[in-house]
Amino acid sequence: MSKRHVLYYLGAFLINLAIISIILAYAGLVPFGSNNFLSSDLGTQYLAFLTELRRQLISGNFHLYLFSQSLGDNFFPVISYYLLSPFNLLLVFFSSKGIPAAANIIIMLKISTMGVTMAYFLKEYFHKVSPINYLFTVAYSFCGFVASYFYDLMWLDALIMLPLVAIGIMRLVSKQKYVLYYFAILLSIIFNYYLGYMLCIFSLCFFIYIGMEQQLFYKKNRWQIIRNYLITSILAGMSSAVVLVPTLIGMLKTAKSSFNVLNYLPSARFGLEALTELGIGGNTFEQRLEHGPSVFMTSTVLILLLAYFVSSRVTNNDKRNSLFLLGILLVGMFVTTFNTVWHMFQNPAGFPFRNSFIFTFVCIFIAYKAFSFGVFKDSETIVKSTCIAGILVCIGYSTEWLWPKLIEKLGFANPNNQYDGSYFWLSISCIIISGILLLLFNKNKYFLLLTMLMMTFEVIANFNSVMSTADLGNQLVYREAFAKEDEILDKAKNQSHLGHRIIVSKSGLNKAFPEKYNNYNDPILFNINGVSLYSSTLNQNTLEMMHNLGYFSLNVRRISYFGGTNLTNALLGVYYRIRQEDNRYYVEENYNAPTLGFLVNKNVYNFQMYSKRALSNQDRLWQALNGNSTEYLKNATLNSMQQSNVGNETLYDYQLTTRASGPLYFYVSPMNYVKSKIFVNGKRVKTSSMDVYSAATLRLGHFKANQKIQVKILTDKSLDVDPEYFQSLDQPKFLRTLYNFRAHSLLITSDLNHDTVRGTIDVQKASPMLFSIPYDNGWSASVDGKKVKIHKVVSNLMAINMKKGQHKVVLNYQVPGLKFGWIISIVSLFLFISFNFIVKSKFKSKIN
């Protein structure tokens, strides 16, 4: 590579680095200030996953099963979806409490690298190494998708790879060279299979486009090139099987495998309001879950794109080819059926139109083509295009902002309008100024610098439209809170026994976060065995089982610690419950809970869970585990119930008498505790530090048997005269069984930071051993070195049969499909090497 080319790529990198540094510095984000961006997915998911990855990289202890992932789960889908970016290797240079700063630096480096690969694409296609290229590298690196979703940093790798995929296709068609395309597709899938899948669809569209442009389909060797393209594509996809196969098996266990026919109906996904996305501030952080396609590309690029189709300098054939490519991509976003296909046959849960970056890339590419054709030399063309750009933005804002305002003024409606009108005027001003600069550029090339400054201003302003509406956390507070909580949890973990779980019901980290922090991923963050999780990879069977036991679940990606009872805590081996209040930590020991494996009655094999009957499920389960019909949870005696209207709500007044000494629980499904108020003997019951919007078990207090209690519930839900709402745990009977389970639990000797569970136990009577570990066909079990069958019990837990005597029990975990994936990948790589060698040999023989 020549020195000129090195400086060219270095310039693309440094310009982007300077711009993103200005953006972060203006917001006061680390490393330029004390703020951090711990909102949305970055704070709730990436932070914990990156911390765990850094822990494994530093320790060299790589394990693919995490007991800190809810009750325990396959970690591979998390790795493949969130963590396979090579940039994450930089985590080794940061401490655990410095991960938010590491995330910002990784984002900066990824955005800067986008400029390099885009500069490479422009050089390869247009055969030009020029400062003009930087206009388009900046437009691409800071496009609407990046500004909207930069904090979902695993998606940024796809924007780095997209120009390389395009170059690979160009070389494949024009030179019959396949290596770059093969590795571009392969690495795209490995780095992030979700957006890598989208790049595979793009590769087909771009191959057809390049084929049309280069008259491929009229050449004699067209079938050979098409065949070789398909072979290379298939082999690249198969070579990624080491990631795809185990990930697919893991993801089939999540709710993402569900089918909804509505996602395939050919309806429109957006209307004319989406045209606001062409201007600055088309969407904000507040609108991240629902908005139009993020296709901001700067005013200069937009004007050149329109000029491409207006100018007579561009042939009709070129226009048709480009219109075909843009049309395919636009329809892919607009029609629900195709949009679902683009998103791996699932409707995105928030963050819509995740394929919009591909559309923007093509727009920028075509805009550069317009520039290379010299459309800026025609004043009339630039004026027309500038006017059209302004009209499009006006139509968008008229539809989304101005027209609803007019309706509101007339008194017909009161729309919920989130658009800032100042962005409209700013967008129009930028379009006008950009149009003028393009006209002046034709007369004096020095206006290139002003155009670059104008585009830089636009991308910073658009980025700021997201940053300014997001609340920021404090890195200094986070570091201090993390260190303190890590010390407390590490001490608690060391004082508990191997094979127990810890619940963090209220974290000291809350004050470091800009929005409500619900501690879902604290177990992963601090490397403790917990019960909660927030992840797109959450096992659906585990979620349903815990939900049926009374645990709160907001949606298919979250399961909370809230809703547990003394009985479920014992079942799941919860040893400590830790909470932080008034800058002090409170550690509560949990009633001699057994470990993750303990001996139970054979009735466990016949137990069936019922939906929306959490307390009944708990009582019947405890009976099955003990092999008796003892009533451990007893309905309270309902003496009377009166109801009265209070505004739009109803006040229910229950007069109860308890039938057992112990904690009293309340459960109704569904029940929105956020909108309800519950009073016990005149004192309001605190539900939870988190907002509980649906069913969850609520502890009302500890009472003696035959005690009279008044419970008042103010709610908009219709309640019945049902004593099953209120159930007391018979504490003495429960504790006797608990001590028995504890005495006959597995003495675990492994630290659970490996994919193995080892332990010893003295079995006095042949019995099943129940493991409070989710059932997974990746587990294998052996007793005294002999393999035994694992049974699926209690909806999604495991059990094995144990004979009388002293035994050593070992559970080993292997990621399902990983070995098979390796075999496919290695074979496919070998096949590609052979295929490429054969193609080269044939090409050389033709030349000779």
ZAKOLPA-423377 format. One record per residue (C-alpha): x, y, z; residue in one letter. Coordinates in steps of 0.2 Angstrom, whole numbers, plus 5000, padded with zeros to 4 digits. Example, Ala and Ser with C-alpha at 12.3 -4.5 7.8 and 13.67 -1.06 7.14 Angstrom:
residues 2
506249785039A
506849955036S
END
This chain:
residues 848
500050005000M
500750174995S
501050315007K
499750414998R
498450275002H
498950265020V
498750445023L
497050435014Y
496350305025Y
497150385040L
496250545036G
494550455035A
494950385052F
495450545060L
494150655053I
492850535060N
493750525077L
493750715078A
491950725075I
491350595087I
492550665100S
491750835098I
490050755100I
490450655116L
491450805123A
489950925121Y
488850795130A
490250785144G
490350595141L
491850495147V
493350505142P
492950695140F
491950715155G
491150625170S
489550585162N
489150405155N
487850345143F
486950205153L
485250225146S
484250095136S
485149935131D
486849995134L
486450015153G
485249875155T
486149735145Q
487749775137Y
488549845153L
488349675161A
488749565146F
490349665143L
490849655161T
490649465161E
491649455144L
493049565152R
493049455167R
493249295157Q
494649375146L
495649435161I
495449275170S
495749155155G
494249055162N
493149045147F
491448955151H
489848945140L
488648915154Y
488249055166L
487249025183F
487149215184S
486049215169Q
484349195178S
484349015185L
485748975173G
485748965154D
486848935139N
487949095137F
488349065119F
486849155111P
487249305122V
489049295115I
488549275097S
487249415098Y
488149545109Y
489949505111L
490849445096L
491549605090S
493449605089P
493449785096F
492849705113N
494649635116L
495049815121L
494049775137L
495649695145V
496349875146F
494949925158F
494349885175S
492649815179S
492049985185K
492750065170G
491649975157I
490550125153P
492150215148A
492750065138A
491050065129A
491150245124N
492950215117I
492450065107I
490950165100I
492250305095M
493350175086L
492050085077K
491350245070I
493050305065S
493350135057T
491750155047M
492550305038G
494050195033V
493050055025T
491850175016M
493450275010A
494050105003Y
492350074994F
492350244986L
494150224980K
493850044973E
492250094964Y
492650274958F
494550244957H
494850404965K
495850454980V
495250624984S
494750734999P
493050744991I
492850564997N
492850625015Y
491150715012L
490350545009F
491350445022T
490650575035V
488950565029A
488950375030Y
489850355047S
488650475055F
487050435046C
485350425054G
485550245060F
487150275069V
486450435077A
484950335083S
485750175088Y
487550205092F
487250145110Y
486849975103D
488649955099L
488649775092M
487649835077W
489049955072L
490149815066D
488949785052A
489149965045L
491049935045I
490749775035M
489449835023L
490749925011P
491849775011L
490449665006V
490049784992A
491849784986I
491949594987G
490449584975I
491249714963M
492849604962R
491849444961L
490849514945V
492249614937S
493749504941K
493149334947Q
494049354963K
493049284978Y
494149294993V
493649464999L
491849434997Y
491949265006Y
492749335021F
491749495021A
490149395022I
490849265034L
491549395047L
489949495045S
488949345051I
490149305065I
490249485072F
488449505073N
487349365064Y
485749475065Y
486349615054L
487549495045G
485949415039Y
485349575032M
487049605023L
486749435015C
485149495008I
485949655003F
487349554994S
486049474983L
485249644979C
486949724975F
487549584965F
486049604953I
486349794953Y
488249774948I
487749634936G
486449754927M
487749894928E
489149794920Q
488049704907Q
488349534916L
486749454911F
487149474893Y
488949404894K
489449224889K
490149184906N
488649254916R
488049084922W
489849044928Q
489949204938I
488149184945I
488549004950R
490249054958N
489349194967Y
488049074974L
489348944979I
490449074988T
488849144997S
488348975003I
490048925008L
490249085018A
488649055026G
489048875030M
490848925037S
489949035050S
489048875056A
490148875072V
489149025077V
487449005068L
487048825073V
487248835092P
486449005092T
484948945082L
484748805094I
484848925108G
483749055101M
482348925097L
482148915116K
481749095117T
480049185113A
480949245097K
480449085089S
478549125090S
477549155075F
476349295072N
475349305056V
475049485058L
476949515055N
476749445037Y
475249545031L
475649665017P
475249825026S
476149995026A
477450015040R
477550205039F
476750355029G
477350525023L
477850575041E
479450465038A
480050605027L
480550705043T
481950575045E
482850665030L
483150815040G
484050845057I
483150785072G
482050665063G
481950555079N
482550575096T
483150465110F
481350475117E
480650405101Q
481950255100R
480650125101L
479450185088E
479950295073H
480150305054G
481650235045P
483250325051S
483850385034V
484750545038F
486150575026M
486550765027T
485750895015S
487250885003T
487050705000V
485150714999L
485250854986I
486550754975L
485450604977L
483950694970L
485050774957A
485550604950Y
483750574945F
483450754939V
485050784929S
485150744910S
487050704913R
486450534920V
485850404907T
484150334909N
484950154910N
485950214926D
484450294933K
483450134931R
484750024939N
484950134954S
483050154955L
482949964955F
484149954970L
483350094980L
481650024976G
482049854983I
482749924999L
481350045001L
479949914999V
480949805011G
480649935024M
478849995019F
477949835017V
477749735033T
477949565025T
479649605018F
480149705033N
479849555044T
480849445032V
482349575033W
482249565052H
482449375053M
480649335051F
480249425068Q
479449595071N
480749705080P
480249735098A
480749925097G
482150005087F
481249975071P
481949975053F
483649905058R
484049885040N
483950075036S
485850085036F
485849985020I
484650105012F
485650255018T
487350175011F
486550154994V
485850334994C
487650394998I
488350284985F
487150354972I
487450534978A
489350504974Y
488950444957K
487950604954A
489450704960F
490650604949S
489450634934F
489650824937G
487850864941V
488451004952F
488951094936K
487151114931D
486451264941S
484651224936E
484851044942T
485551094959I
484151224962V
482751094957K
483550964968S
483751084983T
481851134981C
481350954980I
482350914996A
481551055005G
479751004999I
480050825005L
480550885023V
479051005023C
477850865018I
478550755032G
478350895045Y
476650945039S
476050765041T
476850735058E
476950905066W
476151055057L
474550975052W
474150895069P
474551065077K
473251145066L
471951015071I
472351045089E
472051235086K
470351205078L
469951105094G
469650935085F
470950835094A
472450845106N
473850745098P
475350685107N
476650775097N
478450745101Q
479250835087Y
480250995090D
479851125077G
481551205078S
482251055069Y
481151095054F
481851265052W
483651205055L
483351065042S
482651185029I
484151315032S
485451175030C
484651115014I
484651295007I
486451325013I
487051155006S
486251194989G
487151364988I
488751284993L
488551154979L
488251294966L
489751394973L
490851234972F
490651224953N
491451404953K
492851374966N
493451204972K
493951284989Y
492151284994F
492451094997L
493051145015L
491451245018L
490451105012T
491350985024M
491051105038L
489251115034M
489050925034M
490050915050T
488851035058F
487350935052E
487950765058V
488450845075I
486750925076A
485750765072N
486850665084F
486450795097N
484550775094S
484750605102V
486050645115M
485050805121S
483450705124T
484350565134A
484750575152D
486550535156L
487250445171G
488850495181N
490350385179Q
491250445195L
489650385205V
489550225195Y
491450185199R
491150215218E
489450125219A
490149975209F
491649955220A
490649965236K
489349835229E
490549725222D
491449715239E
489849675248I
489249545236L
490949465235D
490949445254K
489149375254A
489649255241K
491149195251N
490149175266Q
488749075258S
488948905252H
489448845234L
487848805225G
486748945232H
485949095225R
485949285230I
484549405227I
484949595225V
483249675228S
483949855229K
485549905222S
486750045226G
487050065208L
485350145206N
485950325209K
487250305195A
485950275182F
485050415173P
483350315173E
482550185184K
483750035186Y
482949875190N
484449765194N
483949625181Y
485749595176N
486549625193D
486949435195P
487949445178I
488749615182L
489449555199F
489649365195N
488449295207I
487149165205N
485449245205G
483749225197V
483349385187S
483849425169L
483549555155Y
484149485138S
483449445121S
484049275124T
483049235139L
482449055139N
480549055136Q
480248895146N
481248965161T
480249125160L
478549035160E
479048915174M
479549065185M
478049165180H
476949025185N
477849015202L
477349205205G
478849295198Y
478649455189F
478949465170S
478749625161L
478949545144N
479749395135V
481549475138R
481449505157R
481149395172I
481349475189S
481749425207Y
480149505213F
478749385217G
479749255226G
479149185242T
479949085257N
479548925247L
480148975230T
481749045238N
482048885246A
481648785230L
482948895220L
484248895234G
484249075238V
485349095253Y
485549285254Y
484449435250R
485349605249I
484649775248R
485449945249Q
484550095259E
485150255265D
486950215259N
486950055270R
486849875264Y
485749755273Y
486049565271V
484749445276E
485049255277E
483749145269N
483149015281Y
484448875278N
483948845259A
484648685251P
485948695237T
485548685219L
485248495220G
484348405234F
483348235236L
481548245234V
480048125233N
479748025216K
478048125215N
479148265207V
478948165191Y
477148185190N
476948375195F
476148485182Q
476048675183M
474448775180Y
474448945172S
473949105183K
473848995199R
475549035207A
475149005225L
474248845221S
475748785211N
476948825225Q
475848725237D
475648575226R
477448575221L
478048575239W
476848425242Q
477548335227A
479348365233L
478848295250N
477748155244G
476248205255N
474648305254S
475048425268T
474348605266E
475848715267Y
474948865260L
473248895267K
471849005261N
471349135273A
469549135280T
468649265271L
467449345283N
466749475272S
467049585257M
466349755253Q
466649865238Q
466350055235S
466750165220N
468150295222V
468250405207G
468550285192N
469250155204E
468450025216T
468950005234L
468849825240Y
468749795259D
469249615264Y
469049555282Q
470149405284L
470649275297T
472249185295T
472348995296R
474248975299A
475749065307S
476849135294G
477049265280P
475349305271L
475449315252Y
474249395239F
474149345221Y
472949385207V
473349375189S
473449495181P
473649635194M
474449805190N
475249855207Y
475850025200V
474050085198K
473449995213S
473550035232K
473549895245I
473249925264F
473449805278V
472649855294N
472750035288G
474550035283K
475050035265R
476049895258V
477549935248K
477549835232T
479249845225S
480649965220S
480249915202M
478649955193D
477549795193V
476249795179Y
475649625179S
475549465190A
476749435204A
476649365222T
476549505235L
477049485253R
475749565265L
476649535281G
476949405294H
475449355305F
474949225318K
473649095315A
471849145318N
472349335317Q
471049455310K
471649565296I
470849695286Q
471549715268V
470949865257K
471349865239I
471050015228L
471149965210T
470349985193D
470349795191K
468849685195S
469049575210L
468049435217D
467549365234V
468949235233D
469949175248P
471249105236E
471949275234Y
472649275251F
473649125258Q
474749105273S
476348995273L
476248875288D
477948915294Q
478248775306P
477748635294K
478748725280F
480348735291L
480348555295R
480348505277T
481548635273L
482848565286Y
482548395279N
482948455261F
484448555267R
485148395276A
484948295260H
485648425248S
487148405236L
488748465244L
489448555229I
491348565227T
491448665211S
491448855210D
490148855196L
491248965185N
491548825174H
490348715163D
490348585177T
489448555193V
490248425205R
489648375222G
489548225234T
487948165244I
487548025256D
485847955250V
485047855264Q
483547805253K
483447795234A
482647955228S
482648075214P
483848225215M
483048385210L
484148515202F
483548695202S
484448715186I
483448745169P
483248585159Y
484448595144D
484948455132N
486748515134G
486848445151W
487448265154S
487548185171A
488548055179S
488547965196V
490147885202D
490747895184G
489247815176K
488147915165K
486247935171V
484748005162K
484148175166I
482348205167H
481348365164K
480248405179V
479348555186V
479048625169S
480848665166N
482048595180L
483148435180M
483148285190A
484048115191I
483747955200N
484947915215M
485247755223K
485647725241K
487447755246G
488847885246Q
488947955228H
489948085218K
488848175206V
489548275191V
488548375178L
489448435162N
488848555150Y
489248565131Q
488348695120V
487148605109P
487648615091G
489348685094L
490348535089K
489248505074F
489448695070G
491348675071W
491348525059I
490248615046I
491348775047S
492948685045I
492348575030V
491548735022S
493248825024L
494148685016F
492848675002L
493048864999F
494948844998I
494748704986S
493448804976F
494548954975N
496048854969F
495048774955I
494348934949V
496149014949K
496848864940S
495548874926K
495749064924F
497649034922K
497448894909S
496249014899K
497649144899I
498949024894N
END
